[in-house]
Amino acid sequence: MKKEEIDVLDELNKGACMGIDAINFIMDKVKDKKLKKELRIQYDTYKNIIEKIKELYPDYSTKEPHETNVINKAMTWYGIEMKTLVDDSTSKIAELLLQGTNMGIIEGRKLLNHKDTNKEINDIIEEYVAMQERAVENLKKFL
């Protein structure tokens, strides 16, 4: 079961890192103060989840949790740049963030439904999914 828990923690960490990367890449394009505030809240929550994973990870592995690789980071940056080149409106930015957040919810739900992990890890998965579901509701206001 240890392998499955490492895999789940790695997937969660990659998802949270991807969220942070996307926020970092898009933040300088955001003009709306309320959206900036929402993104800071999301950023802090992702950071908190990453910290929980890092605290728990040594119980399962001597390595570090997996993060997003350079290619995925570059693709995320490039996608944001291309999709906001012509339209960097608040609505377009919210739309892009919603698409990424929905992918995170899907991955989180898959982990909850198909992985057999202990309560501590399940709690982190549930926190991750709940945070993203709240984010979707908040981001809808900016469409």
Buried (B, 14 or more C-beta within 10 A) or exposed (E): EEEEBBBBBBBBBBBBBBBBBBBBBBBEBBEBEEBEEBBEBBBEBBEEBBEBBEEBBEEBBEEEBBBBEEEBBEEBBEBBEEBBEEEBBBEBBBBBBBEBBBEBBEBBBEBBEEBEBEEEBBEBBBBBBEBBBBBBEBBEEBE
